[in-house]
Amino acid sequence: MASVSRNVPSGYSAFAVGVVEAVSEDRVAQSIRAALESGSSTLHDYARRHASSKPLAGRGIAYAAPLPDGTRVVVRHNRHGGLIGPLTRDLFLPPTRAPLELEASLRLSQSGVPTPELLAYAIYPAPFGFRRADVVTREVADSFDLSAVLTQVDESLRARAWAAVADLLRRLAAAGARHHDLNVKNVVLRPRGDALEALALDVDRVTFESGDVMTANVARLSRSARKWRERQGASLDESELAVLARSVFEASLSAVTRS
């Protein structure tokens, strides 16, 4: 396999376990190695088979489980989406999206965009020179995604959720980050006192651009919310999306004025 050790960020280490190549945050590197040496074929398989495993629905099933050292994580197997997804499935050209996701995650965090800490990834050989990959993020305790809010009639919860989402969109725009897969399952919310904080998931689809990423992100998330209403019967009023867009633009304008 081609080495993934090039350009490993500070605080992370690259190592191999048999034919598997991994990059891990130093504090959990031994635990990631132990999981790969546990008899499971992949980190995703390790999490799936763990006694306290919890499945999480998304593009494929991710699993929340503890690493051997007790660190609670979510392990996601990388898959293609969109029209070519059924054809390409989980096969990627080396080195896969995983290294780019780590770079994006660190850059977002450094720019003040909330996103779960990416702790590790593992890359596996596949036929014809392709690769498969798993990504490990720290589990966000007591969290729920935006899709769950859209099925609730609690007006207070919805107001707090939309306020948190607006703040996330503003932060993404300030960082110049366009999330091409910003859907209602990729925005997770957690309590912060009486308020909520929104975090962006699956940041392998994030690009950093100089154009109007704010409009693109608002439009992408709004399309997803409307699809959730059409396909899942979620409660959603167009006025909520209008208020969301207005609050994001006003908050961003205010930030520019203050600077």
Order of alpha helices (4+ residues) and beta strands (2+ residues): beta-beta-alpha-alpha-beta-beta-beta-alpha-alpha-beta-beta-beta-alpha-alpha-beta-beta-beta-beta-alpha-alpha
